[in-house]
Amino acid sequence: MNQKFMGLVKKFKVKSLVVKLYKLIFMILSQLPVKKNLIVFESYLGKQYSCNPRAIYEYLQKHHPEFKMVWSVQKGYTDVFVEKKVPYLKRFSLKWLIAMARAEYWVFNTRLPLWIPKPKHTIYLQTWHGTPLKKLANDMEEVHMPGTNTEKYKRNFTNAAKRWDYLISPNQYSTEIFARAFKFEKTILETGYPRNDFLYTHNTKQIIDQLKKKLDIPVKKKVILYAPTWRDDQFYQVGKYKFDLALDLGKLKERLKDDYVILLRMHYLIAENLDLSNFEGFAYDVSDYEDIRDLYLISDLLITDYSSVFFDYANLKRPIIFFVYDIDSYRNKLRGFYFDIEKEAPGPLAYTTDEVLQQISYFERNNFEVSHSFEMFYNKFCYLEDGEASKRVVESVFF
């Protein structure tokens, strides 16, 4: 026991020393002249080529090739960048430190470690990654995540947000929450989300069929996307969360296998490796797929819980089922919500797999049409989305 404790102490000291050394190197490098037009992008801690940073990158690549752009990528997540010939640097490498320290712009969708100070010459565009249902940052009453406590979490979040120069908001509702929850006092760009441009510009049968073939999914079958969020109090360690699959895939397969397939997309913080060997040809684990935007596009119906994915998916005006088997503990203990999902959700709530199946059957009988309440939801949260959010952001920040 004593040896184990001493080993942990030693490991902590080494890590602390490395962080201090990195910070010192970064501060020295940031005194070098700014590299004009250099932009560093990162999505979900360097694990994906996706989301708002990708949309902004691809818009700039197409319309403003004068910019020099590079991605920050974690070791082990480089395959998609190599495949697509997207320039990247390994996160925390020396070349990465130099690029970060000299870049004129940073474009990130999650927080950077606090030990990285923003150089005076760098403009930091924080895109964020969702319209909030769950309470965020300083609006949270209690924090149940590993490696922190409520006071420390809020303090660190506020300090991280102080470095942002611009923050993207998808709608007025989000603008009000972001300003308060992040204690953000600089420029909020209420533009719609760049990542949703794709849902308006690529929503054609030809593209959908191509994407299905890419994923080896039968073109003629309907597609259900299951995309749940993580639970703050279920974890292995800091940044790695457990997820117990409450949706009974056996029942779904028995009832739906002839006409449907189901795609399972776990949150980027969930560490589980799903074993779907008993559901081959029906259930597909697409958690590691490069960008959820493609999965939205090919799906006829979304099943989610409290994830912000439903705000984005609503742009397609397709059915959404909320599988909320643990709503009381999630809402009352873990996070709390900004609005009453039981009254305002743009789709039915289901508490068991049988109820999920009943709702799927209901949408089938009604030709997958959405309700009047869905239209009201769309008008409140998706009204800015028109396929040109990337353009609005670029013109506001880079020109």
FENLIN-V211777 format. One record per backbone hydrogen bond with DSSP energy under -1.0 kcal/mol. NH is the residue of the N-H (numbers start at 1). CO is the residue of the C=O. If there is no record, write none. Layout:
nh;co
NH;CO
NH;CO
This chain:
nh;co
5;1
6;2
7;3
8;4
9;5
10;6
11;7
12;8
13;9
14;10
15;11
16;12
17;13
18;14
19;15
20;16
21;17
22;18
23;19
24;20
25;21
26;22
27;23
28;24
29;25
30;26
31;28
32;29
35;102
36;34
38;35
39;68
40;105
41;70
42;107
47;43
47;44
48;43
54;50
55;51
56;52
57;53
58;54
59;55
60;56
61;57
62;58
63;59
64;60
67;64
68;37
70;39
71;87
72;41
73;89
74;46
77;74
82;78
83;79
84;80
86;81
89;71
91;73
93;90
97;93
98;94
99;95
100;96
101;97
102;98
103;99
104;38
105;38
106;123
107;40
108;125
116;113
122;119
123;104
125;106
126;166
127;108
135;336
138;181
139;136
140;137
153;149
154;150
155;151
156;152
157;153
158;154
159;155
160;156
161;157
162;158
163;160
164;161
165;124
166;124
167;187
168;126
169;189
175;171
176;172
177;173
178;174
179;175
180;176
181;177
182;178
184;179
187;165
189;167
191;169
191;189
192;169
196;193
197;194
200;197
201;197
202;198
204;202
208;204
209;205
210;206
211;207
212;208
213;209
214;210
215;211
216;213
217;212
221;218
222;259
224;261
225;301
226;263
227;303
234;231
236;240
237;240
240;237
241;269
242;234
249;247
252;248
253;249
254;250
255;251
256;252
257;253
259;256
260;256
261;222
262;282
263;224
264;284
265;226
270;267
271;241
279;276
282;279
283;279
284;262
286;264
289;286
294;291
296;292
297;293
298;294
299;296
300;223
301;223
302;319
303;225
304;321
310;307
311;308
313;309
314;310
315;312
316;313
317;314
321;302
322;348
323;304
324;322
324;350
327;324
330;326
331;327
332;328
333;329
334;329
335;330
338;133
341;339
343;340
344;340
345;341
350;322
356;352
357;353
358;354
359;355
360;356
361;357
362;358
363;359
364;360
365;361
366;362
367;364
368;363
369;366
375;371
376;372
377;373
378;374
379;375
380;376
381;377
382;378
385;382
392;388
393;389
394;390
395;391
396;392
397;393
398;394
